[in-house]
Amino acid sequence: MAREFWEGKAVLVTGGGGFIASHLIEALVEYGARVRAFVRYNSRGDPGLLSLIHPEALSQVEIIAGNLGDSQAVINAVDGMQYVFHLGALISIPYSYLHPQEVIEINITGTLNVLMAARQLGVERVIHTSSSEVYGSALFVPIGEDHPLQGQSPYSASKIGADKIAESFYCAFDLPVVTLRPFNTYGPRQSVRAVIPSIILQVLTQEVIYLGNLDAQRDFTYVSDTVEGFLKVAETPGIEGEIFNLGSGVEVSIRELASEIMALIGEEKPICIDPQRLRPKKSEVNRLLADNRRAKERLGWQPRVSLQQGLMCTITWMHKHHDHYRSNRYQV
C-alpha cells in the first residue's frame, strides 16, 4: 500500500536531521512523497544525519533550518503540507539532567507550535512521536498503552507533557493527531549516545567496555521496523486520537546485549561499570517491554528484523563508517 499512498503527498518531517527521521525521509522519498525536512539551525549548514543518506535521495528533500521554539518558523515549515511527522525533540536523558529547562521548552513548546500550525493550516494528519520513557520503570509487563505515565527524568516528563498537549488538541479541536511510542530503536547512523552503538564502538576500539546499569532490561526495535510503523500510522484510516506502542515484545538486559554483541564481533572483553553512565536511583528505568498488540491489530504492523539480524546490520555499517564516530568518549 505504501507506494501508492505516498506518491505525490506533501510531507513534513520535523527533527529531520535525526536518526529515525533520516531513515523515514529515505523511505518517503523512495515511495514518491514530496518531502520537506525541518532541521535545527546551525551556522555550519549541517543537516545532521541527512548528510549520510544517498545523495540522489537527499537532492529530492527540501531542507528548512529553524528552531521548534520559533512559532513562525514552524508555521512556515508546515505551510502546504498534508502530513506532518513530528520527531523533533531533545532526546538525551543525561542531557535533560543537566539542562531541564531547555529540554522542556523544546519538547513541550515545540510540540505546541507544531500542533497549532497544523490546526491553523488544515494538515490532514499529525503523527506525534512519544517515547517508551514516558512509562518509567514498568509497573507491569508487557507495557500496554494504558500503563501509567511516570516522569522519572526531565526528558520523560517533557514527553508526557507533549503527549498530553497532543491529546488535548485532538479532544478540544478535533486535530487529526496520532501518537506513536517507539521503544528503543537502533540501527545504522545512530549516535554512540545510545547503548547499542556505544557497545559496538567500544568492542571494536577498546580493551575494556564501560557501561551503566547492566541489569536494566530494554525492548529493542530495528530502525526499518520503526519506520514501517510510522508509515502505517499515517496510512491507516480512522485512528485519530489513538496511541500506539512500537516495540518488539522481546526484552534483553544490557549485560546480555553486550555479550551478544561481543559474540557477533568475535571479541571477548571485560565490562566495567562507569558511574557517570548510571542514572540517579529514583530516575532509573529498570524494565521496558512493549505490548505491541494494538499496533499489530489496528495497523497491521509487526517487527520483522530479529535482534541478532539488526545487530549484525548495525555492526557492519559501523565497520564501514568508522570515521563517522570521532570518539569513544561518553556522550550525553
C-alpha contacts under 8 A as a table, 3 or more apart, distances in Angstrom:
res1	aa1	res2	aa2	distance
1	M	4	E	5.70
1	M	5	F	6.13
2	A	5	F	5.17
2	A	6	W	6.12
2	A	31	Y	6.86
2	A	231	L	7.37
2	A	232	K	7.92
2	A	235	E	7.57
3	R	6	W	5.52
3	R	7	E	6.14
3	R	31	Y	4.64
3	R	32	G	6.95
4	E	7	E	5.59
4	E	31	Y	7.67
5	F	9	K	7.86
5	F	235	E	7.08
6	W	9	K	5.27
6	W	28	L	7.10
6	W	31	Y	5.88
6	W	32	G	6.00
6	W	33	A	5.15
7	E	31	Y	6.10
7	E	32	G	4.37
7	E	33	A	5.12
8	G	32	G	5.83
8	G	33	A	4.85
8	G	34	R	5.85
9	K	32	G	7.66
9	K	33	A	4.86
9	K	34	R	5.78
9	K	82	Q	6.79
9	K	83	Y	7.79
10	A	33	A	6.19
10	A	34	R	4.81
10	A	35	V	6.16
10	A	36	R	7.78
10	A	80	G	7.24
10	A	81	M	4.94
10	A	82	Q	5.31
10	A	83	Y	6.58
11	V	33	A	6.76
11	V	34	R	6.06
11	V	35	V	4.97
11	V	36	R	6.14
11	V	81	M	5.46
11	V	82	Q	5.97
11	V	83	Y	4.84
11	V	84	V	5.85
11	V	85	F	7.59
12	L	35	V	5.98
12	L	36	R	4.78
12	L	37	A	5.83
12	L	38	F	7.20
12	L	77	A	7.35
12	L	78	V	6.64
12	L	81	M	6.25
12	L	83	Y	6.30
12	L	84	V	4.77
12	L	85	F	6.13
13	V	16	G	5.51
13	V	21	A	6.93
13	V	25	I	7.36
13	V	35	V	7.50
13	V	36	R	6.36
13	V	37	A	4.99
13	V	38	F	6.17
13	V	84	V	5.97
13	V	85	F	4.76
13	V	86	H	6.00
13	V	87	L	6.84
14	T	21	A	7.81
14	T	37	A	6.02
14	T	38	F	4.69
14	T	39	V	6.58
14	T	84	V	7.65
14	T	85	F	6.35
14	T	86	H	4.99
14	T	87	L	5.29
14	T	88	G	4.80
15	G	18	G	5.64
15	G	21	A	6.52
15	G	37	A	7.37
15	G	38	F	5.98
15	G	39	V	5.39
15	G	40	R	7.14
15	G	86	H	7.18
15	G	87	L	5.14
15	G	88	G	3.54
15	G	89	A	6.67
16	G	21	A	5.13
16	G	22	S	6.03
16	G	25	I	7.53
16	G	37	A	4.85
16	G	38	F	5.47
16	G	39	V	5.25
16	G	47	P	7.83
16	G	48	G	7.94
16	G	50	L	7.22
16	G	87	L	7.51
16	G	88	G	7.22
17	G	21	A	6.59
17	G	22	S	6.06
17	G	37	A	7.74
17	G	38	F	7.90
17	G	39	V	5.64
17	G	40	R	7.76
17	G	47	P	5.42
17	G	48	G	4.28
17	G	49	L	4.98
17	G	50	L	5.33
18	G	21	A	5.24
18	G	22	S	5.87
18	G	48	G	6.51
18	G	49	L	5.85
18	G	50	L	7.64
18	G	88	G	7.90
19	F	22	S	5.51
19	F	23	H	6.87
19	F	49	L	6.45
19	F	189	R	6.31
19	F	190	Q	5.58
19	F	191	S	7.79
20	I	23	H	5.38
20	I	24	L	6.20
20	I	185	T	7.89
20	I	223	V	6.61
20	I	226	T	7.85
20	I	227	V	7.17
21	A	24	L	4.89
21	A	25	I	5.98
21	A	87	L	6.75
22	S	25	I	5.18
22	S	26	E	6.34
22	S	49	L	6.20
22	S	50	L	5.47
22	S	53	I	7.24
23	H	26	E	5.14
23	H	27	A	6.41
23	H	223	V	7.48
23	H	224	S	7.48
23	H	227	V	6.95
24	L	27	A	5.17
24	L	28	L	6.22
24	L	227	V	5.48
24	L	230	F	7.85
25	I	28	L	5.04
25	I	29	V	6.11
25	I	35	V	7.08
25	I	37	A	7.92
26	E	29	V	5.25
26	E	30	E	6.17
26	E	53	I	7.09
26	E	57	A	6.54
27	A	30	E	5.03
27	A	31	Y	6.22
27	A	227	V	7.89
28	L	31	Y	5.09
28	L	32	G	6.40
28	L	33	A	5.39
28	L	34	R	7.88
28	L	35	V	7.07
29	V	32	G	5.18
29	V	33	A	5.38
29	V	34	R	6.92
29	V	35	V	6.67
29	V	57	A	6.42
29	V	60	Q	7.16
29	V	61	V	7.65
30	E	33	A	7.59
30	E	57	A	7.62
34	R	60	Q	7.72
34	R	61	V	7.39
35	V	60	Q	7.41
35	V	61	V	5.32
35	V	62	E	6.33
36	R	61	V	5.72
36	R	62	E	4.56
36	R	63	I	5.81
36	R	64	I	7.25
36	R	77	A	7.77
37	A	61	V	6.81
37	A	62	E	6.10
37	A	63	I	4.82
37	A	64	I	6.09
38	F	63	I	6.12
38	F	64	I	4.93
38	F	65	A	5.77
38	F	66	G	6.95
38	F	77	A	6.72
39	V	47	P	6.42
39	V	48	G	7.83
39	V	63	I	7.08
39	V	64	I	6.20
39	V	65	A	4.84
39	V	66	G	6.28
39	V	67	N	7.60
40	R	47	P	7.94
40	R	65	A	5.45
40	R	66	G	5.15
40	R	67	N	5.43
40	R	68	L	7.76
41	Y	45	G	7.14
41	Y	46	D	7.98
41	Y	65	A	4.68
41	Y	66	G	4.82
41	Y	67	N	6.55
42	N	45	G	5.74
42	N	46	D	6.58
42	N	65	A	7.93
43	S	46	D	7.73
46	D	51	S	7.77
47	P	50	L	5.65
47	P	51	S	6.13
47	P	63	I	7.78
48	G	51	S	6.11
49	L	52	L	5.43
49	L	53	I	7.35
49	L	189	R	7.04
50	L	53	I	5.46
50	L	58	L	7.05
51	S	55	P	7.99
51	S	58	L	7.63
52	L	189	R	7.85
53	I	57	A	6.90
53	I	58	L	6.42
54	H	57	A	5.33
54	H	58	L	6.20
55	P	58	L	4.90
55	P	59	S	6.07
56	E	59	S	5.24
56	E	60	Q	6.93
57	A	60	Q	5.44
57	A	61	V	6.99
58	L	61	V	5.30
59	S	62	E	7.94
64	I	77	A	6.99
66	G	70	D	7.51
66	G	73	A	6.12
66	G	74	V	7.82
67	N	70	D	5.51
67	N	73	A	6.90
67	N	74	V	7.61
68	L	71	S	6.95
68	L	73	A	7.35
68	L	74	V	6.20
68	L	88	G	7.53
68	L	106	I	6.42
68	L	109	T	7.67
68	L	110	G	4.52
68	L	111	T	7.62
68	L	113	N	7.06
68	L	114	V	7.73
69	G	105	E	7.27
69	G	106	I	5.90
69	G	109	T	6.12
69	G	110	G	4.96
69	G	113	N	7.16
70	D	73	A	5.33
70	D	74	V	6.39
70	D	110	G	7.80
70	D	113	N	7.72
71	S	74	V	5.09
71	S	75	I	6.22
71	S	110	G	7.94
71	S	113	N	5.37
71	S	114	V	7.89
71	S	117	A	7.88
72	Q	75	I	4.96
72	Q	76	N	6.16
73	A	76	N	5.14
73	A	77	A	6.29
74	V	77	A	5.02
74	V	78	V	6.13
74	V	113	N	6.56
74	V	114	V	6.28
74	V	117	A	6.84
75	I	78	V	5.14
75	I	79	D	5.95
75	I	113	N	7.89
75	I	114	V	7.57
75	I	117	A	5.12
75	I	118	A	7.98
76	N	79	D	5.32
78	V	81	M	5.54
78	V	84	V	7.39
78	V	114	V	7.71
78	V	117	A	6.51
78	V	118	A	6.67
78	V	121	L	7.50
79	D	117	A	7.98
79	D	121	L	6.41
80	G	121	L	7.67
81	M	84	V	6.99
81	M	123	V	6.44
82	Q	122	G	7.94
82	Q	123	V	4.99
82	Q	124	E	5.20
82	Q	125	R	7.00
83	Y	123	V	6.07
83	Y	124	E	5.80
83	Y	125	R	5.18
83	Y	126	V	6.02
83	Y	127	I	7.82
83	Y	234	A	7.81
84	V	118	A	7.89
84	V	123	V	7.37
84	V	125	R	6.49
84	V	126	V	4.79
84	V	127	I	6.13
85	F	126	V	6.03
85	F	127	I	4.78
85	F	128	H	6.39
85	F	129	T	7.68
86	H	111	T	7.72
86	H	114	V	7.57
86	H	126	V	7.10
86	H	127	I	5.97
86	H	128	H	5.06
86	H	129	T	5.96
87	L	128	H	6.95
87	L	129	T	5.43
88	G	107	N	7.76
88	G	110	G	8.00
89	A	103	V	7.86
89	A	106	I	6.40
89	A	107	N	5.21
89	A	110	G	7.81
90	L	103	V	5.79
90	L	106	I	6.90
90	L	107	N	6.55
90	L	155	Y	7.95
91	I	155	Y	6.89
92	S	95	Y	5.17
92	S	96	S	6.32
92	S	155	Y	7.25
92	S	193	R	7.80
92	S	332	V	6.40
93	I	96	S	5.03
93	I	97	Y	6.75
93	I	153	S	6.90
93	I	154	P	7.51
93	I	155	Y	5.58
93	I	156	S	7.87
93	I	332	V	7.63
94	P	97	Y	5.33
94	P	98	L	6.88
94	P	279	R	7.72
94	P	332	V	5.28
95	Y	98	L	5.16
95	Y	99	H	6.02
95	Y	100	P	7.74
95	Y	332	V	5.46
96	S	99	H	5.06
96	S	100	P	4.74
96	S	103	V	5.94
96	S	153	S	7.22
96	S	154	P	5.50
96	S	155	Y	5.43
97	Y	100	P	5.87
97	Y	153	S	7.18
97	Y	154	P	6.54
99	H	102	E	5.64
99	H	103	V	6.45
100	P	103	V	5.15
100	P	104	I	6.06
100	P	154	P	5.65
100	P	155	Y	7.44
101	Q	104	I	5.23
101	Q	105	E	6.03
102	E	105	E	5.12
102	E	106	I	6.11
103	V	106	I	5.41
103	V	107	N	5.89
103	V	154	P	7.41
103	V	155	Y	6.55
103	V	158	S	7.01
104	I	107	N	5.27
104	I	108	I	5.60
104	I	109	T	7.50
104	I	154	P	7.21
104	I	155	Y	7.25
104	I	157	A	7.95
104	I	158	S	5.04
105	E	108	I	5.58
105	E	109	T	5.23
105	E	110	G	6.99
106	I	109	T	5.57
106	I	110	G	4.90
106	I	111	T	7.65
107	N	110	G	5.39
107	N	111	T	6.02
107	N	158	S	5.89
107	N	159	K	6.63
107	N	162	A	6.56
108	I	111	T	5.21
108	I	112	L	6.23
108	I	158	S	5.96
108	I	159	K	7.18
108	I	161	G	6.14
108	I	162	A	4.85
109	T	112	L	4.92
109	T	113	N	6.15
110	G	113	N	5.12
110	G	114	V	6.36
111	T	114	V	5.09
111	T	115	L	6.21
111	T	162	A	6.01
111	T	165	I	7.85
111	T	166	A	7.76
112	L	115	L	5.14
112	L	116	M	6.06
112	L	162	A	7.42
112	L	165	I	6.84
112	L	166	A	7.73
113	N	116	M	5.17
113	N	117	A	6.09
114	V	117	A	5.22
114	V	118	A	6.08
115	L	118	A	5.05
115	L	119	R	6.14
115	L	126	V	7.77
115	L	166	A	7.06
115	L	169	F	7.28
116	M	119	R	5.14
116	M	120	Q	6.10
117	A	120	Q	5.06
117	A	121	L	5.99
118	A	121	L	5.27
118	A	122	G	5.83
118	A	123	V	5.06
118	A	126	V	7.36
118	A	175	L	7.91
119	R	122	G	5.36
119	R	123	V	6.64
119	R	173	F	7.96
119	R	175	L	6.23
123	V	126	V	7.10
123	V	176	P	7.94
124	E	176	P	6.62
125	R	175	L	7.77
125	R	176	P	4.96
125	R	177	V	5.64
125	R	178	V	7.60
125	R	234	A	7.07
126	V	176	P	6.25
126	V	177	V	4.57
126	V	178	V	6.36
127	I	177	V	5.84
127	I	178	V	5.08
127	I	179	T	5.88
127	I	180	L	7.13
127	I	230	F	7.65
127	I	233	V	7.44
127	I	234	A	6.77
128	H	163	D	7.78
128	H	166	A	7.38
128	H	177	V	6.83
128	H	178	V	6.05
128	H	179	T	4.70
128	H	180	L	6.23
129	T	179	T	5.89
129	T	180	L	5.10
129	T	181	R	6.30
129	T	182	P	7.72
130	S	134	V	7.70
130	S	159	K	6.08
130	S	160	I	7.81
130	S	162	A	7.85
130	S	163	D	6.53
130	S	179	T	6.51
130	S	180	L	5.64
130	S	181	R	4.66
130	S	182	P	6.97
131	S	134	V	5.95
131	S	156	S	7.76
131	S	159	K	6.98
131	S	180	L	7.59
131	S	181	R	4.59
131	S	182	P	5.46
131	S	183	F	6.43
132	S	135	Y	5.83
132	S	136	G	7.66
132	S	181	R	5.59
132	S	182	P	5.99
132	S	183	F	4.94
132	S	184	N	7.59
132	S	245	N	7.76
132	S	288	L	7.42
133	E	136	G	5.38
133	E	156	S	5.46
133	E	183	F	7.91
133	E	285	V	7.77
134	V	149	L	5.35
134	V	150	Q	5.84
134	V	151	G	6.35
134	V	156	S	4.98
134	V	157	A	6.99
134	V	159	K	6.50
134	V	160	I	5.78
135	Y	138	A	6.72
135	Y	143	I	7.96
135	Y	147	H	6.54
135	Y	148	P	6.20
135	Y	149	L	4.59
135	Y	150	Q	5.39
135	Y	151	G	7.79
136	G	149	L	6.74
136	G	150	Q	4.99
136	G	151	G	6.65
136	G	152	Q	6.02
136	G	156	S	7.72
136	G	285	V	5.49
136	G	288	L	7.99
137	S	150	Q	7.95
137	S	284	E	7.17
137	S	285	V	4.17
137	S	286	N	5.21
137	S	287	R	5.41
137	S	288	L	6.71
138	A	141	V	6.41
138	A	143	I	6.86
138	A	285	V	7.58
138	A	286	N	7.31
138	A	287	R	5.52
138	A	288	L	6.02
138	A	289	L	7.83
139	L	147	H	7.80
140	F	143	I	6.39
140	F	147	H	7.92
141	V	144	G	7.84
141	V	288	L	7.84
141	V	289	L	6.21
141	V	290	A	7.53
141	V	291	D	7.61
142	P	249	G	7.46
142	P	288	L	7.94
142	P	289	L	5.21
142	P	290	A	5.30
142	P	291	D	4.84
143	I	146	D	7.90
143	I	147	H	6.03
143	I	288	L	7.26
143	I	289	L	5.86
143	I	290	A	4.96
143	I	291	D	5.07
144	G	147	H	5.53
144	G	245	N	7.40
144	G	290	A	6.65
144	G	291	D	4.92
144	G	292	N	7.33
145	E	243	I	6.63
145	E	244	F	6.68
145	E	245	N	6.54
145	E	291	D	7.80
149	L	160	I	7.08
150	Q	156	S	7.52
150	Q	157	A	7.43
151	G	154	P	6.93
151	G	155	Y	7.91
151	G	156	S	5.14
151	G	157	A	4.31
151	G	160	I	7.19
152	Q	156	S	6.33
152	Q	157	A	6.99
152	Q	282	K	7.09
152	Q	283	S	4.72
152	Q	284	E	7.33
152	Q	285	V	7.73
153	S	156	S	5.22
153	S	157	A	6.17
153	S	283	S	5.83
154	P	157	A	5.02
154	P	158	S	6.06
155	Y	158	S	5.11
155	Y	159	K	6.38
156	S	159	K	5.10
156	S	160	I	6.16
157	A	160	I	5.04
157	A	161	G	6.19
158	S	161	G	5.08
158	S	162	A	6.21
159	K	162	A	4.93
159	K	163	D	6.02
160	I	163	D	5.06
160	I	164	K	6.22
161	G	164	K	5.21
161	G	165	I	6.27
162	A	165	I	5.14
162	A	166	A	6.25
163	D	166	A	5.11
163	D	167	E	6.20
163	D	179	T	7.38
164	K	167	E	4.87
164	K	168	S	6.08
165	I	168	S	4.97
165	I	169	F	6.30
166	A	169	F	5.25
166	A	170	Y	6.50
166	A	177	V	6.94
166	A	179	T	7.86
167	E	170	Y	5.22
167	E	171	C	6.25
167	E	177	V	7.85
167	E	241	G	6.60
168	S	171	C	5.02
168	S	172	A	5.67
168	S	173	F	7.79
169	F	172	A	5.22
169	F	173	F	5.23
169	F	174	D	6.52
169	F	175	L	5.63
169	F	177	V	7.97
170	Y	173	F	5.64
170	Y	174	D	4.51
170	Y	175	L	4.56
170	Y	176	P	6.28
170	Y	177	V	6.26
170	Y	240	E	7.68
170	Y	241	G	5.86
171	C	174	D	5.76
171	C	175	L	7.71
171	C	241	G	7.75
176	P	240	E	5.26
176	P	241	G	6.91
177	V	240	E	5.45
177	V	241	G	5.69
177	V	242	E	7.94
178	V	233	V	7.33
178	V	239	I	6.94
178	V	240	E	5.28
178	V	241	G	5.27
178	V	242	E	5.44
178	V	243	I	6.19
179	T	241	G	7.39
179	T	242	E	6.36
179	T	243	I	4.68
179	T	244	F	6.36
180	L	230	F	7.52
180	L	233	V	7.96
180	L	243	I	5.81
180	L	244	F	4.96
180	L	245	N	6.07
180	L	246	L	7.03
181	R	243	I	7.31
181	R	244	F	5.94
181	R	245	N	4.68
181	R	246	L	5.90
182	P	185	T	6.88
182	P	226	T	7.03
182	P	245	N	5.89
182	P	246	L	4.52
182	P	247	G	6.21
183	F	219	D	6.16
183	F	220	F	6.49
183	F	221	T	6.86
183	F	245	N	7.31
183	F	246	L	6.01
183	F	247	G	5.17
183	F	288	L	7.79
183	F	290	A	7.13
184	N	218	R	6.98
184	N	219	D	5.96
184	N	220	F	4.70
184	N	221	T	6.00
184	N	247	G	7.54
185	T	220	F	5.69
185	T	221	T	4.73
185	T	222	Y	5.64
185	T	223	V	5.66
185	T	226	T	6.95
186	Y	190	Q	6.59
186	Y	196	I	6.99
186	Y	220	F	6.89
186	Y	221	T	6.32
186	Y	222	Y	5.23
186	Y	223	V	5.58
186	Y	314	T	8.00
187	G	190	Q	6.11
187	G	222	Y	5.82
187	G	223	V	5.52
187	G	310	G	6.73
187	G	311	L	7.41
187	G	313	C	7.25
187	G	314	T	5.07
188	P	313	C	7.35
188	P	314	T	5.04
188	P	317	W	5.87
188	P	318	M	7.08
189	R	317	W	7.99
189	R	318	M	7.96
190	Q	194	A	7.13
190	Q	197	P	6.69
191	S	194	A	5.94
191	S	197	P	6.67
191	S	198	S	7.85
192	V	195	V	6.78
192	V	196	I	7.53
192	V	197	P	4.91
192	V	198	S	4.41
192	V	201	L	7.63
192	V	325	Y	7.69
192	V	328	N	7.97
192	V	330	Y	7.96
192	V	331	Q	7.07
193	R	197	P	7.71
193	R	198	S	6.58
193	R	330	Y	7.15
193	R	331	Q	5.17
193	R	332	V	6.05
194	A	197	P	6.12
194	A	198	S	6.11
195	V	198	S	4.99
195	V	199	I	6.09
196	I	199	I	5.26
196	I	200	I	6.24
196	I	257	L	8.00
197	P	200	I	4.97
197	P	201	L	5.97
197	P	314	T	7.74
198	S	201	L	5.35
198	S	202	Q	6.17
198	S	328	N	7.67
199	I	202	Q	5.18
199	I	203	V	6.09
199	I	209	I	7.03
199	I	211	L	7.97
199	I	258	A	6.48
199	I	261	I	7.52
200	I	203	V	5.20
200	I	204	L	6.20
200	I	261	I	6.72
200	I	262	M	7.93
200	I	315	I	6.60
200	I	318	M	7.95
201	L	204	L	5.10
201	L	205	T	6.08
201	L	206	Q	7.97
201	L	318	M	7.67
201	L	328	N	6.93
202	Q	205	T	5.19
202	Q	206	Q	5.08
202	Q	207	E	7.84
202	Q	208	V	7.48
202	Q	209	I	5.81
202	Q	210	Y	7.86
202	Q	328	N	6.58
203	V	206	Q	5.83
203	V	207	E	7.33
203	V	208	V	7.76
203	V	209	I	6.65
203	V	262	M	6.71
203	V	265	I	7.89
203	V	267	E	7.03
203	V	269	K	7.25
204	L	265	I	7.98
205	T	328	N	7.95
206	Q	209	I	6.87
207	E	269	K	6.26
207	E	270	P	7.51
208	V	269	K	5.91
208	V	270	P	5.34
208	V	271	I	5.94
208	V	272	C	7.02
209	I	269	K	6.79
209	I	270	P	6.17
209	I	271	I	4.64
209	I	272	C	6.12
210	Y	271	I	5.88
210	Y	272	C	5.00
210	Y	273	I	5.77
210	Y	274	D	5.56
211	L	214	L	7.10
211	L	271	I	7.10
211	L	272	C	6.41
211	L	273	I	5.24
211	L	274	D	5.57
211	L	277	R	6.39
212	G	273	I	5.47
212	G	274	D	5.68
212	G	275	P	6.76
212	G	276	Q	7.64
212	G	277	R	4.59
212	G	278	L	4.86
213	N	216	A	5.74
213	N	254	I	7.29
213	N	273	I	7.40
213	N	277	R	7.72
213	N	278	L	6.08
214	L	253	S	6.60
214	L	254	I	4.80
214	L	255	R	4.73
215	D	253	S	5.53
215	D	254	I	6.13
215	D	255	R	6.37
215	D	286	N	7.45
216	A	253	S	5.47
216	A	254	I	6.00
216	A	285	V	7.18
216	A	286	N	4.63
216	A	287	R	5.87
217	Q	251	E	6.03
217	Q	252	V	5.27
217	Q	253	S	4.12
217	Q	254	I	6.34
217	Q	286	N	6.12
217	Q	287	R	4.67
217	Q	288	L	6.14
217	Q	289	L	7.84
218	R	251	E	5.25
218	R	252	V	5.59
218	R	253	S	6.31
218	R	254	I	7.51
218	R	287	R	6.08
218	R	288	L	4.99
218	R	289	L	6.37
219	D	247	G	6.30
219	D	248	S	6.25
219	D	249	G	6.57
219	D	250	V	5.66
219	D	251	E	4.61
219	D	252	V	6.62
219	D	288	L	5.99
219	D	289	L	5.26
219	D	290	A	6.70
220	F	247	G	6.75
220	F	248	S	6.40
220	F	250	V	7.54
220	F	251	E	7.32
220	F	307	L	7.22
221	T	225	D	6.67
221	T	226	T	6.65
221	T	246	L	7.80
221	T	247	G	5.76
221	T	248	S	5.63
221	T	303	P	7.27
221	T	305	V	7.86
221	T	307	L	7.53
222	Y	225	D	5.57
222	Y	226	T	6.56
222	Y	303	P	7.99
222	Y	305	V	6.36
222	Y	306	S	7.88
222	Y	307	L	7.42
222	Y	310	G	5.77
223	V	226	T	4.97
223	V	227	V	6.12
224	S	227	V	5.07
224	S	228	E	6.23
225	D	228	E	5.09
225	D	229	G	6.39
225	D	302	Q	7.57
225	D	303	P	5.40
225	D	304	R	6.54
225	D	305	V	7.07
226	T	229	G	5.05
226	T	230	F	6.48
226	T	246	L	6.65
226	T	303	P	7.94
227	V	230	F	5.07
227	V	231	L	6.36
228	E	231	L	5.15
228	E	232	K	6.14
228	E	301	W	7.53
229	G	232	K	5.12
229	G	233	V	6.12
229	G	246	L	6.86
229	G	299	L	7.94
229	G	301	W	6.24
230	F	233	V	5.31
230	F	234	A	6.50
231	L	234	A	5.28
231	L	235	E	6.22
232	K	235	E	4.95
232	K	236	T	5.88
232	K	299	L	6.07
232	K	300	G	7.82
232	K	301	W	7.21
233	V	236	T	5.55
233	V	239	I	7.99
233	V	299	L	6.52
234	A	237	P	8.00
236	T	239	I	6.87
236	T	299	L	6.38
237	P	240	E	7.95
239	I	242	E	5.68
244	F	292	N	7.68
244	F	294	R	6.52
244	F	295	A	5.77
245	N	290	A	6.72
245	N	291	D	7.03
245	N	292	N	5.62
245	N	294	R	7.47
245	N	295	A	6.56
246	L	290	A	7.30
246	L	292	N	6.16
246	L	295	A	6.99
247	G	250	V	7.97
247	G	289	L	7.57
247	G	290	A	5.19
247	G	291	D	7.33
247	G	292	N	6.03
247	G	303	P	7.52
248	S	290	A	6.74
248	S	292	N	7.22
248	S	302	Q	7.75
248	S	303	P	5.85
249	G	289	L	5.95
249	G	290	A	4.97
249	G	291	D	6.02
249	G	292	N	6.47
250	V	289	L	6.59
250	V	290	A	7.61
251	E	288	L	7.34
251	E	289	L	5.78
252	V	256	E	6.28
252	V	257	L	6.41
253	S	256	E	5.15
253	S	257	L	6.09
254	I	257	L	4.86
254	I	258	A	6.12
255	R	258	A	5.31
255	R	259	S	6.41
256	E	259	S	5.11
256	E	260	E	6.18
257	L	260	E	5.13
257	L	261	I	6.24
258	A	261	I	5.18
258	A	262	M	6.20
259	S	262	M	5.17
259	S	263	A	6.14
260	E	263	A	5.09
260	E	264	L	6.22
260	E	308	Q	7.97
261	I	264	L	5.12
261	I	265	I	6.21
261	I	311	L	7.13
262	M	265	I	5.15
262	M	266	G	5.80
262	M	267	E	5.08
262	M	268	E	5.75
262	M	269	K	7.59
263	A	266	G	4.95
263	A	267	E	6.33
263	A	268	E	7.18
264	L	267	E	7.98
264	L	312	M	7.11
265	I	315	I	7.77
273	I	277	R	7.93
274	D	277	R	5.54
274	D	278	L	7.15
275	P	278	L	5.37
276	Q	279	R	7.90
277	R	330	Y	7.95
278	L	284	E	7.97
279	R	283	S	6.09
279	R	284	E	5.38
280	P	283	S	5.17
280	P	284	E	6.25
281	K	284	E	5.54
285	V	288	L	7.48
291	D	294	R	7.77
292	N	295	A	5.51
292	N	296	K	6.39
292	N	302	Q	7.99
293	R	296	K	5.00
293	R	297	E	6.00
294	R	297	E	5.16
294	R	298	R	5.71
294	R	299	L	7.62
295	A	298	R	5.38
295	A	299	L	5.09
295	A	300	G	6.55
295	A	301	W	5.65
295	A	302	Q	7.38
296	K	299	L	5.70
296	K	300	G	4.73
296	K	301	W	4.66
296	K	302	Q	5.66
297	E	300	G	5.66
297	E	301	W	7.62
303	P	306	S	7.87
305	V	309	Q	6.14
305	V	310	G	6.09
306	S	309	Q	5.19
306	S	310	G	6.08
307	L	310	G	5.09
307	L	311	L	5.96
308	Q	311	L	5.13
308	Q	312	M	6.20
309	Q	312	M	5.23
309	Q	313	C	6.34
310	G	313	C	5.14
310	G	314	T	6.18
311	L	314	T	5.05
311	L	315	I	6.00
312	M	315	I	5.06
312	M	316	T	6.04
313	C	316	T	5.18
313	C	317	W	6.20
314	T	317	W	5.13
314	T	318	M	6.16
315	I	318	M	5.15
315	I	319	H	6.16
316	T	319	H	5.14
316	T	320	K	6.44
317	W	320	K	5.19
317	W	321	H	6.09
318	M	321	H	4.97
318	M	322	H	5.50
319	H	322	H	5.48
321	H	324	H	5.50
321	H	325	Y	7.70
322	H	325	Y	5.82
323	D	326	R	6.42
325	Y	328	N	7.75
